[in-house]
Amino acid sequence: MKYSTCDECGSTFKPAVSPMKNLCPNCAHYLYDYPNCNHDFENCVCTTCGWDGSTSAFVKNGLSKDMAPFKVYTIPGLGLDSRIFQQLDIPFVDLHHLNWIEPQSLKETIQDYAHRFSLQIDTSSSPVVLIGHSFGGVLAQEISKILPVSKIILISSITHESEKPFAFTLLKVSRLYKLVTPMSIWVSVLFWGYFFDFQRFKDLRFFQKIIRNSRYSVLMWSFKTIFEWKSASKITVPIVRIHGKLDRTFFIKKQNQIKYVIESGGHFLVFKRTNEINRILNDELAELHSMKHSP
């Protein structure tokens, strides 16, 4: 099979499948409105047209959000904020990074919190995909019981109480988590950070910058809620799980139905293994887009 190289995005493609000689089907579609390929990805490459998910800066920046087939909302993990997703590269979607809102009280249920949090999500014009990291994935599952969601993508997260580590039970019973403050985490990460995926100094500093801006009330509510959370029952939304083989927060041996296992990946692979995560996310969104337009 002879392959060509797209003049716009640089991806190789099968010229017999593309309507334009020098453009892959994806660029031909978004630049000149030709019918796109119904992508079927395997190992990050479309088996039909050969496109590898690449996109040019021109196409990415010039695409109107009104043309985007999906609205994608990201939710960060416990104590974190949207900066954890700052290296995501997902073209052709309307991407929104959400941050934690203030809980009404320490006793607010995750269901009530999800109702208030979901007011930031617009489901009126395009299908919605939720991407949740760690505790953000738990909240994404609760939101899916309130709003119409096309797909949930969980990164380093859990779907059931049986997937939590035993340490969570100890912290819940002893209530030692109440002694935790943003400053105590900022200082103590120097001692436990290496074990929990902060082997590089720049990763450690990045985490410290984020945790310094976290609010004590949100932190306490999040700890209490994740310790008490059971499972998001009655979920019919497709869930795709991405998990690191070396995750030491949610050990992979306790997890079920992981679609993508990242070798040597830890709990913060969403930030540290961005190239792999971007490939997976683009594959999953392309698959959803193909399903949306299939007869």
C-alpha positions as a LaTeX table, in Angstrom:
\begin{tabular}{lrrr}
\hline
Residue & $x$ (\AA) & $y$ (\AA) & $z$ (\AA) \\
\hline
Met1 & 0.00 & 0.00 & 0.00 \\
Lys2 & 1.43 & 3.37 & $-1.07$ \\
Tyr3 & 1.23 & 6.18 & 1.47 \\
Ser4 & 1.40 & 9.96 & 1.01 \\
Thr5 & 2.20 & 12.69 & 3.52 \\
Cys6 & $-0.37$ & 15.36 & 4.28 \\
Asp7 & 0.86 & 18.88 & 3.41 \\
Glu8 & $-1.14$ & 20.35 & 6.30 \\
Cys9 & $-0.72$ & 18.12 & 9.36 \\
Gly10 & 2.24 & 15.95 & 8.31 \\
Ser11 & 0.48 & 12.64 & 8.89 \\
Thr12 & 0.89 & 9.80 & 6.43 \\
Phe13 & $-2.34$ & 8.68 & 4.77 \\
Lys14 & $-3.66$ & 6.39 & 2.04 \\
Pro15 & $-4.13$ & 8.59 & $-1.06$ \\
Ala16 & $-6.77$ & 6.26 & $-2.47$ \\
Val17 & $-9.04$ & 7.10 & 0.48 \\
Ser18 & $-8.60$ & 10.88 & 0.48 \\
Pro19 & $-10.62$ & 13.21 & $-1.78$ \\
Met20 & $-7.57$ & 15.50 & $-2.15$ \\
Lys21 & $-4.18$ & 14.53 & $-3.48$ \\
Asn22 & $-2.00$ & 16.32 & $-0.91$ \\
Leu23 & $-4.26$ & 16.30 & 2.17 \\
Cys24 & $-5.34$ & 13.52 & 4.51 \\
Pro25 & $-9.12$ & 12.96 & 4.72 \\
Asn26 & $-9.25$ & 14.74 & 8.08 \\
Cys27 & $-7.62$ & 17.97 & 6.85 \\
Ala28 & $-9.59$ & 17.83 & 3.59 \\
His29 & $-12.75$ & 17.68 & 5.66 \\
Tyr30 & $-12.00$ & 20.52 & 8.05 \\
Leu31 & $-10.39$ & 22.80 & 5.47 \\
Tyr32 & $-12.57$ & 22.16 & 2.43 \\
Asp33 & $-15.65$ & 20.43 & 3.82 \\
Tyr34 & $-15.11$ & 17.13 & 2.02 \\
Pro35 & $-16.68$ & 14.06 & 3.68 \\
Asn36 & $-14.39$ & 12.75 & 6.40 \\
Cys37 & $-13.26$ & 9.19 & 6.88 \\
Asn38 & $-15.21$ & 7.17 & 9.45 \\
His39 & $-12.03$ & 6.59 & 11.41 \\
Asp40 & $-11.41$ & 3.17 & 12.90 \\
Phe41 & $-8.31$ & 3.43 & 15.09 \\
Glu42 & $-5.92$ & 0.66 & 15.96 \\
Asn43 & $-2.62$ & 1.44 & 17.72 \\
Cys44 & $-3.34$ & 5.15 & 17.26 \\
Val45 & $-3.62$ & 4.92 & 13.44 \\
Cys46 & $-6.82$ & 4.78 & 11.39 \\
Thr47 & $-6.93$ & 1.43 & 9.63 \\
Thr48 & $-9.13$ & 2.89 & 6.89 \\
Cys49 & $-7.24$ & 6.01 & 5.81 \\
Gly50 & $-3.92$ & 5.82 & 7.67 \\
Trp51 & $-4.34$ & 9.16 & 9.52 \\
Asp52 & $-2.38$ & 9.16 & 12.81 \\
Gly53 & $-4.38$ & 11.83 & 14.64 \\
Ser54 & $-2.02$ & 14.71 & 13.82 \\
Thr55 & $-3.34$ & 18.23 & 13.32 \\
Ser56 & $-1.72$ & 21.47 & 12.26 \\
Ala57 & $-1.72$ & 24.62 & 14.36 \\
Phe58 & $-3.69$ & 26.39 & 11.62 \\
Val59 & $-6.48$ & 23.85 & 11.61 \\
Lys60 & $-6.51$ & 23.53 & 15.39 \\
Asn61 & $-6.65$ & 27.27 & 16.04 \\
Gly62 & $-8.88$ & 28.10 & 13.11 \\
Leu63 & $-11.61$ & 25.58 & 13.80 \\
Ser64 & $-14.76$ & 27.35 & 14.99 \\
Lys65 & $-16.06$ & 26.04 & 18.29 \\
Asp66 & $-19.50$ & 25.97 & 16.69 \\
Met67 & $-18.16$ & 23.31 & 14.31 \\
Ala68 & $-16.72$ & 21.16 & 17.10 \\
Pro69 & $-18.53$ & 17.80 & 17.30 \\
Phe70 & $-18.19$ & 17.56 & 21.10 \\
Lys71 & $-17.90$ & 19.60 & 24.23 \\
Val72 & $-15.21$ & 18.07 & 26.43 \\
Tyr73 & $-15.00$ & 18.97 & 30.11 \\
Thr74 & $-12.05$ & 18.02 & 32.33 \\
Ile75 & $-12.25$ & 17.67 & 36.13 \\
Pro76 & $-8.99$ & 17.55 & 38.15 \\
Gly77 & $-8.13$ & 15.28 & 41.05 \\
Leu78 & $-8.30$ & 15.94 & 44.78 \\
Gly79 & $-6.36$ & 19.06 & 45.79 \\
Leu80 & $-5.49$ & 19.81 & 42.17 \\
Asp81 & $-6.75$ & 22.25 & 39.57 \\
Ser82 & $-7.05$ & 22.52 & 35.81 \\
Arg83 & $-3.28$ & 22.98 & 35.38 \\
Ile84 & $-2.95$ & 19.20 & 35.62 \\
Phe85 & $-4.51$ & 19.11 & 32.12 \\
Gln86 & $-2.49$ & 21.96 & 30.65 \\
Gln87 & $-0.58$ & 19.73 & 28.23 \\
Leu88 & $-3.61$ & 18.03 & 26.70 \\
Asp89 & $-3.83$ & 18.45 & 22.94 \\
Ile90 & $-7.30$ & 17.47 & 21.71 \\
Pro91 & $-8.16$ & 19.15 & 18.41 \\
Phe92 & $-11.62$ & 19.49 & 16.89 \\
Val93 & $-13.45$ & 19.67 & 20.23 \\
Asp94 & $-14.77$ & 22.50 & 22.39 \\
Leu95 & $-12.52$ & 21.94 & 25.41 \\
His96 & $-13.31$ & 23.33 & 28.89 \\
His97 & $-11.19$ & 22.87 & 32.02 \\
Leu98 & $-13.28$ & 22.98 & 35.21 \\
Asn99 & $-12.09$ & 23.62 & 38.76 \\
Trp100 & $-13.49$ & 22.69 & 42.15 \\
Ile101 & $-16.21$ & 24.92 & 43.60 \\
Glu102 & $-16.69$ & 25.69 & 47.28 \\
Pro103 & $-18.75$ & 23.02 & 49.13 \\
Gln104 & $-21.77$ & 24.39 & 50.98 \\
Ser105 & $-20.63$ & 22.51 & 54.07 \\
Leu106 & $-18.51$ & 19.53 & 55.08 \\
Lys107 & $-21.73$ & 17.47 & 55.15 \\
Glu108 & $-22.79$ & 18.28 & 51.58 \\
Thr109 & $-23.34$ & 15.03 & 49.68 \\
Ile110 & $-21.49$ & 14.37 & 46.46 \\
Gln111 & $-24.86$ & 14.14 & 44.72 \\
Asp112 & $-25.82$ & 17.68 & 45.81 \\
Tyr113 & $-22.34$ & 18.94 & 44.96 \\
Ala114 & $-22.58$ & 17.32 & 41.51 \\
His115 & $-25.86$ & 19.16 & 40.86 \\
Arg116 & $-24.25$ & 22.52 & 41.61 \\
Phe117 & $-21.03$ & 21.67 & 39.78 \\
Ser118 & $-22.93$ & 20.55 & 36.68 \\
Leu119 & $-24.33$ & 24.08 & 36.18 \\
Gln120 & $-20.99$ & 24.84 & 34.47 \\
Ile121 & $-21.66$ & 22.21 & 31.80 \\
Asp122 & $-23.62$ & 23.04 & 28.66 \\
Thr123 & $-25.40$ & 20.09 & 27.07 \\
Ser124 & $-27.72$ & 22.14 & 24.85 \\
Ser125 & $-25.76$ & 22.28 & 21.59 \\
Ser126 & $-23.23$ & 19.41 & 21.39 \\
Pro127 & $-22.71$ & 15.96 & 22.93 \\
Val128 & $-20.69$ & 16.09 & 26.15 \\
Val129 & $-17.66$ & 14.02 & 27.12 \\
Leu130 & $-16.32$ & 14.15 & 30.69 \\
Ile131 & $-12.64$ & 13.50 & 31.47 \\
Gly132 & $-11.93$ & 13.03 & 35.17 \\
His133 & $-8.60$ & 12.53 & 36.92 \\
Ser134 & $-8.64$ & 10.61 & 40.22 \\
Phe135 & $-11.38$ & 12.07 & 42.47 \\
Gly136 & $-12.48$ & 14.17 & 39.49 \\
Gly137 & $-13.42$ & 10.91 & 37.81 \\
Val138 & $-15.66$ & 10.03 & 40.75 \\
Leu139 & $-17.45$ & 13.38 & 40.39 \\
Ala140 & $-17.76$ & 12.83 & 36.62 \\
Gln141 & $-19.64$ & 9.59 & 37.26 \\
Glu142 & $-22.06$ & 11.35 & 39.60 \\
Ile143 & $-22.63$ & 14.14 & 37.06 \\
Ser144 & $-23.49$ & 11.55 & 34.40 \\
Lys145 & $-26.55$ & 10.61 & 36.46 \\
Ile146 & $-27.78$ & 14.20 & 36.17 \\
Leu147 & $-26.85$ & 15.31 & 32.65 \\
Pro148 & $-26.83$ & 13.54 & 29.27 \\
Val149 & $-23.21$ & 12.48 & 28.75 \\
Ser150 & $-21.91$ & 10.59 & 25.70 \\
Lys151 & $-18.79$ & 9.15 & 27.31 \\
Ile152 & $-16.75$ & 9.29 & 30.52 \\
Ile153 & $-12.98$ & 8.92 & 30.36 \\
Leu154 & $-11.41$ & 8.11 & 33.72 \\
Ile155 & $-7.70$ & 8.70 & 34.23 \\
Ser156 & $-6.17$ & 7.16 & 37.38 \\
Ser157 & $-9.61$ & 6.92 & 38.99 \\
Ile158 & $-12.03$ & 4.35 & 40.46 \\
Thr159 & $-15.57$ & 3.16 & 39.79 \\
His160 & $-16.37$ & 1.24 & 42.98 \\
Glu161 & $-15.50$ & 1.31 & 46.68 \\
Ser162 & $-13.77$ & $-2.07$ & 46.36 \\
Glu163 & $-11.09$ & $-0.38$ & 44.25 \\
Lys164 & $-9.95$ & 1.93 & 47.05 \\
Pro165 & $-6.76$ & 1.15 & 48.98 \\
Phe166 & $-7.00$ & $-0.09$ & 52.58 \\
Ala167 & $-5.26$ & 3.11 & 53.70 \\
Phe168 & $-8.45$ & 5.02 & 52.87 \\
Thr169 & $-10.34$ & 2.96 & 55.45 \\
Leu170 & $-7.70$ & 3.70 & 58.10 \\
Leu171 & $-7.78$ & 7.42 & 57.36 \\
Lys172 & $-11.57$ & 7.45 & 57.44 \\
Val173 & $-11.81$ & 5.63 & 60.79 \\
Ser174 & $-8.96$ & 7.51 & 62.48 \\
Arg175 & $-9.96$ & 10.86 & 60.92 \\
Leu176 & $-6.29$ & 11.70 & 60.62 \\
Tyr177 & $-7.07$ & 13.44 & 57.35 \\
Lys178 & $-8.49$ & 16.33 & 59.39 \\
Leu179 & $-4.93$ & 17.23 & 60.32 \\
Val180 & $-4.06$ & 17.78 & 56.68 \\
Thr181 & $-3.73$ & 21.33 & 55.33 \\
Pro182 & $-2.49$ & 22.65 & 51.98 \\
Met183 & 0.69 & 23.79 & 53.71 \\
Ser184 & 1.32 & 20.42 & 55.36 \\
Ile185 & 0.98 & 18.72 & 51.97 \\
Trp186 & 3.27 & 21.32 & 50.40 \\
Val187 & 5.99 & 20.55 & 52.95 \\
Ser188 & 5.51 & 16.79 & 53.34 \\
Val189 & 5.53 & 16.03 & 49.60 \\
Leu190 & 9.31 & 16.38 & 49.81 \\
Phe191 & 9.26 & 13.10 & 51.80 \\
Trp192 & 6.50 & 11.05 & 50.15 \\
Gly193 & 6.49 & 12.58 & 46.65 \\
Tyr194 & 9.03 & 10.19 & 45.11 \\
Phe195 & 6.91 & 7.15 & 46.02 \\
Phe196 & 3.77 & 8.77 & 44.56 \\
Asp197 & 5.06 & 9.63 & 41.09 \\
Phe198 & 7.06 & 12.83 & 41.67 \\
Gln199 & 10.51 & 11.50 & 40.84 \\
Arg200 & 11.56 & 14.60 & 38.90 \\
Phe201 & 12.17 & 17.85 & 40.76 \\
Lys202 & 10.17 & 19.86 & 38.22 \\
Asp203 & 7.13 & 17.62 & 38.82 \\
Leu204 & 7.50 & 18.14 & 42.56 \\
Arg205 & 7.63 & 21.91 & 42.16 \\
Phe206 & 4.64 & 21.85 & 39.82 \\
Phe207 & 2.58 & 19.95 & 42.38 \\
Gln208 & 3.63 & 22.34 & 45.14 \\
Lys209 & 2.50 & 25.34 & 43.10 \\
Ile210 & $-0.94$ & 23.81 & 42.64 \\
Ile211 & $-1.42$ & 22.63 & 46.22 \\
Arg212 & $-0.50$ & 26.08 & 47.59 \\
Asn213 & $-3.60$ & 27.45 & 45.86 \\
Ser214 & $-5.98$ & 24.77 & 47.11 \\
Arg215 & $-8.61$ & 25.69 & 49.69 \\
Tyr216 & $-8.80$ & 23.93 & 53.04 \\
Ser217 & $-12.61$ & 23.62 & 52.87 \\
Val218 & $-12.47$ & 21.93 & 49.47 \\
Leu219 & $-9.65$ & 19.67 & 50.61 \\
Met220 & $-11.51$ & 18.51 & 53.75 \\
Trp221 & $-14.76$ & 17.95 & 51.88 \\
Ser222 & $-12.93$ & 16.00 & 49.17 \\
Phe223 & $-11.13$ & 13.74 & 51.66 \\
Lys224 & $-14.33$ & 13.00 & 53.57 \\
Thr225 & $-16.30$ & 12.37 & 50.39 \\
Ile226 & $-13.83$ & 10.06 & 48.66 \\
Phe227 & $-13.46$ & 8.01 & 51.86 \\
Glu228 & $-17.24$ & 7.61 & 52.18 \\
Trp229 & $-18.10$ & 7.20 & 48.49 \\
Lys230 & $-19.52$ & 3.81 & 47.53 \\
Ser231 & $-20.14$ & 3.73 & 43.79 \\
Ala232 & $-22.09$ & 5.66 & 41.20 \\
Ser233 & $-24.93$ & 3.19 & 40.68 \\
Lys234 & $-27.24$ & 3.13 & 37.66 \\
Ile235 & $-24.67$ & 4.49 & 35.23 \\
Thr236 & $-25.43$ & 3.62 & 31.61 \\
Val237 & $-22.84$ & 5.94 & 30.07 \\
Pro238 & $-19.84$ & 4.22 & 28.43 \\
Ile239 & $-16.77$ & 4.48 & 30.68 \\
Val240 & $-13.22$ & 4.27 & 29.32 \\
Arg241 & $-10.50$ & 3.75 & 31.90 \\
Ile242 & $-6.83$ & 4.74 & 31.62 \\
His243 & $-4.58$ & 3.61 & 34.47 \\
Gly244 & $-0.89$ & 3.50 & 35.25 \\
Lys245 & 0.66 & 0.15 & 36.04 \\
Leu246 & 2.64 & 1.75 & 38.88 \\
Asp247 & $-0.20$ & 3.84 & 40.34 \\
Arg248 & 0.38 & 3.81 & 44.12 \\
Thr249 & $-2.77$ & 5.71 & 45.03 \\
Phe250 & $-5.23$ & 3.35 & 43.35 \\
Phe251 & $-3.30$ & 0.11 & 42.86 \\
Ile252 & $-4.00$ & $-1.40$ & 39.45 \\
Lys253 & $-4.44$ & $-4.91$ & 40.89 \\
Lys254 & $-7.63$ & $-3.68$ & 42.59 \\
Gln255 & $-9.05$ & $-2.07$ & 39.44 \\
Asn256 & $-11.50$ & $-3.59$ & 36.99 \\
Gln257 & $-12.11$ & $-3.18$ & 33.26 \\
Ile258 & $-9.08$ & $-1.01$ & 32.48 \\
Lys259 & $-8.97$ & $-0.43$ & 28.72 \\
Tyr260 & $-5.59$ & 1.30 & 28.59 \\
Val261 & $-2.76$ & 0.30 & 30.92 \\
Ile262 & 0.20 & 2.69 & 30.81 \\
Glu263 & 3.41 & 0.80 & 31.47 \\
Ser264 & 5.51 & 2.44 & 34.24 \\
Gly265 & 2.78 & 5.07 & 34.61 \\
Gly266 & 1.97 & 6.48 & 38.04 \\
His267 & $-0.98$ & 8.41 & 39.47 \\
Phe268 & $-0.05$ & 11.64 & 37.66 \\
Leu269 & 0.40 & 10.19 & 34.20 \\
Val270 & $-2.17$ & 12.71 & 32.90 \\
Phe271 & 0.59 & 15.31 & 33.29 \\
Lys272 & 3.73 & 13.21 & 32.91 \\
Arg273 & 2.74 & 10.90 & 30.03 \\
Thr274 & 0.92 & 13.47 & 27.93 \\
Asn275 & 1.85 & 12.10 & 24.50 \\
Glu276 & 0.30 & 8.73 & 25.28 \\
Ile277 & $-2.74$ & 10.29 & 26.94 \\
Asn278 & $-3.31$ & 12.61 & 23.97 \\
Arg279 & $-3.16$ & 9.69 & 21.56 \\
Ile280 & $-5.68$ & 7.71 & 23.58 \\
Leu281 & $-8.07$ & 10.64 & 24.02 \\
Asn282 & $-7.98$ & 11.46 & 20.32 \\
Asp283 & $-8.61$ & 7.80 & 19.47 \\
Glu284 & $-11.59$ & 7.62 & 21.82 \\
Leu285 & $-13.11$ & 10.88 & 20.57 \\
Ala286 & $-12.57$ & 9.88 & 16.93 \\
Glu287 & $-14.32$ & 6.58 & 17.65 \\
Leu288 & $-17.24$ & 8.41 & 19.26 \\
His289 & $-17.40$ & 10.78 & 16.29 \\
Ser290 & $-17.52$ & 7.85 & 13.89 \\
Met291 & $-20.34$ & 6.23 & 15.86 \\
Lys292 & $-22.23$ & 9.52 & 15.82 \\
His293 & $-22.10$ & 9.69 & 12.01 \\
Ser294 & $-22.50$ & 6.02 & 11.22 \\
Pro295 & $-25.74$ & 5.07 & 9.44 \\
\hline
\end{tabular}
